[in-house]
Amino acid sequence: MGTGFDCASQAEIEAVIGIGVSPDRIIFASTCKPETHLNYARFPLGNKFGALFEEVIPLLQAAHTAQLSVVGVAFHPSSAVTHPEAYHTAIASAKMVFDTAMQLGMPRTHMLDIGGGFTVSPQFDDAAATIKAALESYFGDEPDLEIISEPSWFFAETTFTLATNIIGKRVQGNLTEYWINGELYMNMLHDPDRVIGTVKPLALKSYPDNPTCSQSMTYTSTVYGPTCSPLDTVLTNYQLPELNVNDWLVFPEMGAYSVSAGSKFNGFDTSAIMAYPVYSNQSSESSMNGNN
């Protein structure tokens, strides 16, 4: 498929090389790199450095003086872009860097890394259209341009669903509070705001005949993680049906920057989370639908 690997540290580079990946398929993409990691990574890598545009000329001049090969520009708007216009602005700025390098008499640059930030949402189509239009506008005269993107979030986001068990409950006036065995520090730190509106109750214990609580009355609820930190609040003023200990709350689309960004805070170990592969049998589905 022509894909490569986006590494953020020496340890990740070592892990990827350890499985037989050629260094020319690796981008060392951390925006701030320790010197020891840079020394280790002295093989062909596309290094990513954040810079203001007024810093571009001094950086290019320094690279030219040091006889470093500047092959292109890399940018990364954010981990989850909500405004596709950010790509247009970044691509326009990248073109100015390409032109500046030529004006300084440097070899022609030929690589553009447009970063990531792609999520599985209607905004992906907007981002794709914006990027395509910007590339045609600013790089239409660059036939040999090599374009790289880093869509790891896009690929990983929908691949995992997090099922958390309710381990505690308290009712205070009109507020129902639940404690679950999932936490911000362990598996929701990537973007806790994105879970709002997607949480699904699974009341296997309380309502075995209606586990999804369809058409059930809901109540104002707060959901906490199991740690002692007051910051470990997963949901606030959220409408949930009446649930009980050993029922479940299910969080879809938790494949990106969830468990991988976890910690062992208060002894709750990310590595202890059980993973169960689930897949559909397409041939069976086709037979059920009457297809050959």
C-alpha positions as CSV (number, residue, x, y, z in Angstrom):
1,M,0.0,0.0,0.0
2,G,3.0,2.3,0.2
3,T,2.4,3.2,3.8
4,G,5.1,4.2,6.3
5,F,5.6,4.7,10.0
6,D,5.2,7.9,12.1
7,C,7.5,7.6,15.1
8,A,7.7,10.1,18.0
9,S,10.6,8.8,20.0
10,Q,13.8,6.7,19.8
11,A,11.9,3.8,21.5
12,E,9.2,3.8,18.7
13,I,11.9,4.0,16.0
14,E,13.7,1.0,17.5
15,A,10.5,-1.0,17.8
16,V,9.6,-0.4,14.1
17,I,13.2,-1.1,12.9
18,G,13.1,-4.2,15.1
19,I,10.3,-5.7,12.9
20,G,12.3,-5.3,9.8
21,V,11.1,-1.9,8.5
22,S,13.6,0.0,6.4
23,P,14.5,3.5,7.8
24,D,13.5,5.2,4.7
25,R,9.8,4.3,5.5
26,I,10.0,6.1,8.9
27,I,9.2,9.7,9.7
28,F,10.6,11.0,13.1
29,A,7.6,13.2,13.7
30,S,7.8,14.5,17.2
31,T,7.8,18.3,17.1
32,C,10.4,18.5,19.9
33,K,13.1,15.9,19.8
34,P,15.8,15.3,22.5
35,E,19.3,15.6,21.2
36,T,20.1,12.0,22.1
37,H,17.1,10.8,20.0
38,L,18.3,12.9,17.0
39,N,21.7,11.4,17.3
40,Y,20.2,8.0,17.2
41,A,18.0,8.9,14.2
42,R,20.8,9.9,11.9
43,F,19.5,8.0,8.9
44,P,17.1,9.3,6.2
45,L,14.1,10.6,8.1
46,G,11.8,13.4,7.4
47,N,12.2,15.5,10.6
48,K,9.4,17.7,11.7
49,F,10.1,21.1,13.4
50,G,7.6,23.7,14.3
51,A,8.6,27.2,13.1
52,L,7.0,30.6,12.5
53,F,7.2,31.9,9.0
54,E,9.7,34.7,10.0
55,E,12.0,31.9,11.2
56,V,12.0,30.1,7.8
57,I,14.7,32.1,6.1
58,P,17.2,31.8,9.0
59,L,16.5,28.1,9.3
60,L,17.0,27.5,5.6
61,Q,20.2,29.5,5.6
62,A,21.5,27.6,8.6
63,A,20.7,24.3,6.9
64,H,22.3,25.4,3.7
65,T,25.5,26.5,5.6
66,A,25.6,23.2,7.4
67,Q,25.2,21.3,4.0
68,L,22.0,19.7,5.3
69,S,19.5,18.4,2.7
70,V,16.2,20.1,3.0
71,V,13.8,17.9,1.0
72,G,10.5,19.5,1.9
73,V,8.0,20.8,4.5
74,A,6.0,19.0,7.1
75,F,3.1,20.4,9.2
76,H,0.5,19.0,11.6
77,P,-2.6,21.1,12.3
78,S,-3.6,19.1,15.4
79,S,-4.7,15.7,16.5
80,A,-8.3,16.2,15.6
81,V,-8.9,19.1,13.2
82,T,-12.3,20.7,13.4
83,H,-11.7,23.6,10.9
84,P,-10.6,22.3,7.5
85,E,-9.4,25.8,6.6
86,A,-6.4,25.0,8.7
87,Y,-5.1,22.7,6.0
88,H,-5.5,25.5,3.3
89,T,-3.5,27.9,5.4
90,A,-0.8,25.4,6.1
91,I,-0.4,24.3,2.5
92,A,-0.2,28.0,1.4
93,S,2.5,28.5,4.0
94,A,4.4,25.4,2.8
95,K,4.4,26.7,-0.8
96,M,6.0,29.9,0.5
97,V,8.7,27.8,2.1
98,F,9.3,25.9,-1.1
99,D,9.6,29.2,-3.0
100,T,11.9,30.7,-0.4
101,A,14.3,27.8,-0.6
102,M,14.6,28.2,-4.4
103,Q,15.2,31.9,-4.0
104,L,18.1,31.1,-1.6
105,G,19.6,28.9,-4.3
106,M,18.9,25.6,-2.5
107,P,18.2,22.3,-4.3
108,R,14.5,22.0,-5.3
109,T,12.3,20.7,-2.5
110,H,10.0,17.8,-3.4
111,M,8.2,16.5,-0.3
112,L,5.1,17.8,1.5
113,D,3.9,16.1,4.7
114,I,0.3,17.3,5.4
115,G,0.2,15.7,8.8
116,G,-2.9,14.1,10.3
117,G,-5.9,15.2,12.3
118,F,-8.3,13.3,10.2
119,T,-11.3,11.9,12.1
120,V,-14.2,9.7,11.0
121,S,-16.8,12.4,10.7
122,P,-18.4,14.5,8.0
123,Q,-15.5,16.9,8.5
124,F,-13.3,14.4,6.8
125,D,-15.0,15.1,3.4
126,D,-14.6,18.8,4.0
127,A,-10.9,18.4,4.9
128,A,-10.3,16.2,1.8
129,A,-11.9,18.8,-0.5
130,T,-10.0,21.6,1.1
131,I,-6.7,19.8,0.8
132,K,-7.3,18.8,-2.8
133,A,-8.2,22.4,-3.8
134,A,-5.2,23.9,-1.9
135,L,-2.8,21.4,-3.5
136,E,-4.1,22.2,-7.0
137,S,-3.9,25.9,-6.3
138,Y,-0.5,26.1,-4.7
139,F,1.4,23.0,-6.0
140,G,-0.3,22.4,-9.4
141,D,3.1,23.3,-11.0
142,E,5.0,20.8,-9.0
143,P,4.6,17.5,-11.0
144,D,7.3,15.7,-8.9
145,L,5.8,16.6,-5.6
146,E,5.7,13.7,-3.1
147,I,2.8,14.0,-0.6
148,I,2.7,12.2,2.7
149,S,-0.1,12.2,5.3
150,E,-0.4,10.7,8.7
151,P,-4.0,9.4,9.0
152,S,-3.5,7.2,12.0
153,W,-6.4,8.6,14.0
154,F,-8.7,8.1,11.0
155,F,-7.8,4.4,10.7
156,A,-7.8,3.6,14.4
157,E,-10.8,5.6,15.7
158,T,-13.7,3.2,14.9
159,T,-11.8,0.0,15.4
160,F,-12.3,-0.2,19.2
161,T,-15.3,0.1,21.5
162,L,-14.7,0.5,25.2
163,A,-17.0,-1.3,27.6
164,T,-16.9,-0.1,31.2
165,N,-18.5,-1.8,34.2
166,I,-20.4,0.2,36.8
167,I,-18.7,-0.4,40.1
168,G,-20.4,2.1,42.3
169,K,-23.6,4.2,42.5
170,R,-24.8,7.1,44.7
171,V,-28.0,9.1,44.5
172,Q,-28.0,12.7,46.0
173,G,-31.3,14.5,45.5
174,N,-32.0,14.7,41.7
175,L,-28.5,13.7,40.8
176,T,-27.4,10.1,40.2
177,E,-23.7,9.4,40.3
178,Y,-21.9,6.3,38.9
179,W,-18.4,5.1,39.2
180,I,-17.0,3.0,36.3
181,N,-13.8,1.0,35.9
182,G,-12.6,3.2,33.0
183,E,-10.9,6.5,33.6
184,L,-9.6,9.6,31.9
185,Y,-6.0,8.7,32.9
186,M,-6.3,5.1,31.5
187,N,-8.3,5.2,28.3
188,M,-10.2,8.4,27.7
189,L,-7.5,11.1,28.0
190,H,-7.3,11.5,24.2
191,D,-10.5,13.7,24.0
192,P,-13.0,13.3,26.8
193,D,-15.4,15.8,25.2
194,R,-15.9,13.5,22.2
195,V,-17.6,10.8,24.3
196,I,-20.6,13.1,24.9
197,G,-23.6,12.0,22.9
198,T,-22.1,8.6,22.1
199,V,-22.3,6.7,25.4
200,K,-24.7,3.7,25.3
201,P,-26.0,2.0,28.4
202,L,-26.0,-1.8,28.4
203,A,-28.1,-2.9,31.4
204,L,-27.6,-6.7,31.2
205,K,-28.2,-7.0,34.9
206,S,-31.0,-4.5,35.6
207,Y,-33.0,-5.0,32.4
208,P,-32.1,-8.3,30.7
209,D,-35.2,-8.0,28.4
210,N,-34.3,-4.5,27.4
211,P,-30.5,-4.1,27.9
212,T,-30.2,-1.0,25.7
213,C,-32.8,0.7,27.8
214,S,-34.9,1.6,24.8
215,Q,-37.6,4.3,25.6
216,S,-36.6,4.3,29.2
217,M,-36.8,7.4,31.3
218,T,-33.5,9.2,31.8
219,Y,-32.1,11.1,34.7
220,T,-29.4,13.7,35.2
221,S,-26.2,11.7,35.9
222,T,-22.5,12.2,36.6
223,V,-20.0,9.4,35.8
224,Y,-16.6,9.2,37.5
225,G,-13.6,7.0,36.9
226,P,-12.3,4.9,39.8
227,T,-9.3,7.0,40.8
228,C,-9.1,9.4,43.7
229,S,-8.5,12.4,41.5
230,P,-11.4,14.9,41.3
231,L,-10.4,15.5,37.6
232,D,-11.3,11.9,36.8
233,T,-14.9,12.9,35.8
234,V,-16.0,11.3,32.6
235,L,-19.5,12.7,32.2
236,T,-21.3,15.6,33.8
237,N,-25.0,16.4,33.7
238,Y,-25.5,13.5,31.3
239,Q,-28.9,11.9,30.7
240,L,-28.8,8.1,31.5
241,P,-31.5,5.6,32.4
242,E,-31.6,4.1,35.9
243,L,-28.6,1.8,36.1
244,N,-27.1,-0.3,38.8
245,V,-23.8,-1.8,39.9
246,N,-22.6,-4.4,37.3
247,D,-24.5,-2.8,34.5
248,W,-22.3,-1.4,31.7
249,L,-21.6,1.9,29.9
250,V,-20.3,1.5,26.3
251,F,-18.1,4.1,24.6
252,P,-17.8,3.6,20.8
253,E,-15.0,4.9,18.6
254,M,-12.2,4.7,21.2
255,G,-9.5,3.3,19.0
256,A,-7.4,6.5,18.8
257,Y,-5.2,7.9,21.6
258,S,-7.1,6.1,24.4
259,V,-5.4,3.1,25.9
260,S,-2.1,4.0,24.2
261,A,-2.1,7.3,26.1
262,G,-3.0,5.7,29.4
263,S,-1.0,5.5,32.6
264,K,-0.9,3.4,35.8
265,F,-2.3,6.2,38.0
266,N,-3.5,4.9,41.3
267,G,-2.5,1.4,40.3
268,F,-5.0,1.1,37.5
269,D,-3.0,-0.5,34.8
270,T,-3.8,0.1,31.1
271,S,-2.2,-3.3,30.2
272,A,-4.8,-5.1,32.3
273,I,-7.7,-4.1,29.9
274,M,-8.9,-7.1,28.1
275,A,-9.4,-6.9,24.3
276,Y,-11.8,-9.1,22.4
277,P,-11.7,-9.2,18.6
278,V,-15.1,-9.0,17.0
279,Y,-15.7,-9.4,13.3
280,S,-18.6,-10.2,10.9
281,N,-18.7,-13.1,8.4
282,Q,-19.4,-11.4,5.1
283,S,-20.4,-14.6,3.4
284,S,-22.9,-15.4,6.1
285,E,-24.3,-11.9,6.0
286,S,-24.7,-12.1,2.2
287,S,-26.5,-15.4,2.5
288,M,-28.9,-14.0,5.1
289,N,-29.6,-11.0,2.8
290,G,-30.4,-13.4,-0.1
291,N,-27.2,-12.5,-2.0
292,N,-24.9,-14.9,-3.8
